[in-house]
C-alpha cells in the first residue's frame, strides 16, 4: 500500500529507559496517512531505536544530526474505510529508517 502523511498534525514522543547504565529510547508516534485512493488511516507506532549510544546526543541537538538511523516498531492501524477494514484486526511490525529528509517504513503483517 502506498500512502503519505495526511497533515503536519501528529504526536511524536519518546520515553528513555535505563538498561545497563545506557538509556534505551522507546518512541511513540501517532499520525494519519492518506492512501492513493483517498482513504484515511490512523497509524500508531511504538518500539525501540536500534542505535549506538552516541547517536542519541546528536539527535537531541540541532547540530551534527546523523543522516540515518533505524527503528523497530509495532504498528496499530485503525480505519472505517471498507477496503482497508482488515487493518483493524491485524498484528503488524515495521522496520523504519530515517534518512536525511524522510522516514521510510517497511511494515509486515504477522500471521
C-alpha positions as a Markdown table, in Angstrom:
| # | Residue | x | y | z |
|---|---|---|---|---|
| 1 | Unk | 0.0 | 0.0 | 0.0 |
| 2 | Unk | 1.3 | 3.4 | -0.8 |
| 3 | Unk | 0.4 | 6.3 | 1.4 |
| 4 | Unk | 1.6 | 9.7 | 2.6 |
| 5 | Unk | 1.2 | 11.6 | 5.9 |
| 6 | Unk | -2.1 | 13.5 | 5.7 |
| 7 | Unk | -1.0 | 16.6 | 7.5 |
| 8 | Unk | 1.6 | 18.1 | 9.8 |
| 9 | Unk | -0.7 | 17.2 | 12.8 |
| 10 | Unk | 0.8 | 14.2 | 14.6 |
| 11 | Unk | 2.1 | 13.2 | 18.0 |
| 12 | Unk | 5.7 | 12.1 | 18.4 |
| 13 | Unk | 7.4 | 11.5 | 21.7 |
| 14 | Unk | 9.9 | 9.2 | 23.3 |
| 15 | Unk | 10.5 | 7.5 | 26.7 |
| 16 | Unk | 14.0 | 6.6 | 27.6 |
| 17 | Unk | 14.5 | 3.6 | 30.0 |
| 18 | Unk | 17.8 | 2.6 | 31.6 |
| 19 | Unk | 19.3 | -0.7 | 30.5 |
| 20 | Unk | 22.8 | -1.5 | 32.0 |
| 21 | Unk | 23.5 | 2.2 | 32.5 |
| 22 | Unk | 22.6 | 3.1 | 29.0 |
| 23 | Unk | 19.4 | 4.9 | 28.0 |
| 24 | Unk | 17.3 | 3.0 | 25.5 |
| 25 | Unk | 14.7 | 5.1 | 23.7 |
| 26 | Unk | 11.2 | 3.9 | 23.1 |
| 27 | Unk | 9.5 | 6.2 | 20.5 |
| 28 | Unk | 5.7 | 6.5 | 20.3 |
| 29 | Unk | 4.3 | 8.1 | 17.1 |
| 30 | Unk | 0.7 | 8.7 | 16.1 |
| 31 | Unk | -0.4 | 10.1 | 12.8 |
| 32 | Unk | -2.8 | 9.8 | 9.9 |
| 33 | Unk | -1.9 | 8.7 | 6.4 |
| 34 | Unk | -3.9 | 9.0 | 3.2 |
| 35 | Unk | -3.8 | 6.2 | 0.7 |
| 36 | Unk | -3.6 | 6.5 | -3.1 |
| 37 | Unk | -7.4 | 6.1 | -3.2 |
| 38 | Unk | -8.0 | 8.8 | -0.6 |
| 39 | Unk | -8.7 | 6.5 | 2.4 |
| 40 | Unk | -7.6 | 7.9 | 5.8 |
| 41 | Unk | -5.9 | 5.5 | 8.2 |
| 42 | Unk | -4.7 | 6.2 | 11.7 |
| 43 | Unk | -1.3 | 4.7 | 12.5 |
| 44 | Unk | 0.2 | 4.3 | 15.9 |
| 45 | Unk | 3.8 | 3.0 | 16.3 |
| 46 | Unk | 5.8 | 2.1 | 19.3 |
| 47 | Unk | 9.1 | 0.3 | 19.7 |
| 48 | Unk | 12.8 | 0.7 | 20.2 |
| 49 | Unk | 15.5 | 2.6 | 18.3 |
| 50 | Unk | 18.4 | 0.3 | 17.4 |
| 51 | Unk | 21.3 | 2.7 | 17.5 |
| 52 | Unk | 24.6 | 3.3 | 19.3 |
| 53 | Unk | 24.6 | 5.5 | 22.3 |
| 54 | Unk | 26.4 | 8.4 | 20.6 |
| 55 | Unk | 23.5 | 8.8 | 18.2 |
| 56 | Unk | 21.1 | 10.0 | 20.9 |
| 57 | Unk | 23.0 | 13.1 | 21.9 |
| 58 | Unk | 23.3 | 14.0 | 18.2 |
| 59 | Unk | 19.6 | 13.5 | 17.7 |
| 60 | Unk | 18.8 | 15.7 | 20.7 |
| 61 | Unk | 20.6 | 18.7 | 19.3 |
| 62 | Unk | 20.2 | 20.6 | 16.1 |
| 63 | Unk | 23.9 | 20.3 | 15.3 |
| 64 | Unk | 25.6 | 17.3 | 13.5 |
| 65 | Unk | 22.4 | 15.2 | 13.2 |
| 66 | Unk | 23.1 | 11.7 | 11.9 |
| 67 | Unk | 22.0 | 11.2 | 8.3 |
| 68 | Unk | 20.2 | 8.0 | 9.1 |
| 69 | Unk | 19.0 | 5.7 | 11.9 |
| 70 | Unk | 16.7 | 2.8 | 12.3 |
| 71 | Unk | 13.7 | 1.9 | 14.4 |
| 72 | Unk | 12.0 | -1.5 | 15.2 |
| 73 | Unk | 8.3 | -0.9 | 15.7 |
| 74 | Unk | 4.9 | -2.4 | 16.5 |
| 75 | Unk | 2.2 | -0.9 | 14.3 |
| 76 | Unk | -1.5 | -0.3 | 15.1 |
| 77 | Unk | -3.9 | 0.7 | 12.3 |
| 78 | Unk | -7.5 | 2.0 | 12.6 |
| 79 | Unk | -9.8 | 3.0 | 9.8 |
| 80 | Unk | -13.5 | 2.9 | 8.9 |
| 81 | Unk | -12.9 | 2.7 | 5.1 |
| 82 | Unk | -14.3 | -0.7 | 4.0 |
| 83 | Unk | -11.4 | -1.5 | 1.6 |
| 84 | Unk | -9.0 | -1.3 | 4.5 |
| 85 | Unk | -11.1 | -2.5 | 7.4 |
| 86 | Unk | -8.9 | -5.7 | 7.6 |
| 87 | Unk | -6.1 | -3.5 | 9.0 |
| 88 | Unk | -8.2 | -3.1 | 12.2 |
| 89 | Unk | -7.6 | -6.8 | 13.1 |
| 90 | Unk | -4.0 | -7.5 | 12.1 |
| 91 | Unk | -0.8 | -7.6 | 14.0 |
| 92 | Unk | 2.0 | -5.6 | 12.3 |
| 93 | Unk | 5.6 | -4.9 | 12.8 |
| 94 | Unk | 7.8 | -2.5 | 11.0 |
| 95 | Unk | 11.4 | -1.5 | 10.4 |
| 96 | Unk | 11.7 | 2.2 | 9.8 |
| 97 | Unk | 14.7 | 4.1 | 8.6 |
| 98 | Unk | 15.2 | 7.8 | 8.9 |
| 99 | Unk | 17.2 | 9.4 | 6.1 |
| 100 | Unk | 18.3 | 13.0 | 5.8 |
| 101 | Unk | 14.8 | 14.1 | 4.6 |
| 102 | Unk | 12.3 | 11.4 | 5.2 |
| 103 | Unk | 11.1 | 8.4 | 7.3 |
| 104 | Unk | 10.6 | 5.2 | 5.3 |
| 105 | Unk | 8.6 | 2.3 | 6.8 |
| 106 | Unk | 8.6 | -1.3 | 5.7 |
| 107 | Unk | 5.6 | -2.8 | 7.6 |
| 108 | Unk | 4.7 | -6.5 | 7.7 |
| 109 | Unk | 1.6 | -8.4 | 8.8 |
| 110 | Unk | 2.2 | -11.3 | 11.2 |
| 111 | Unk | 0.2 | -14.4 | 10.6 |
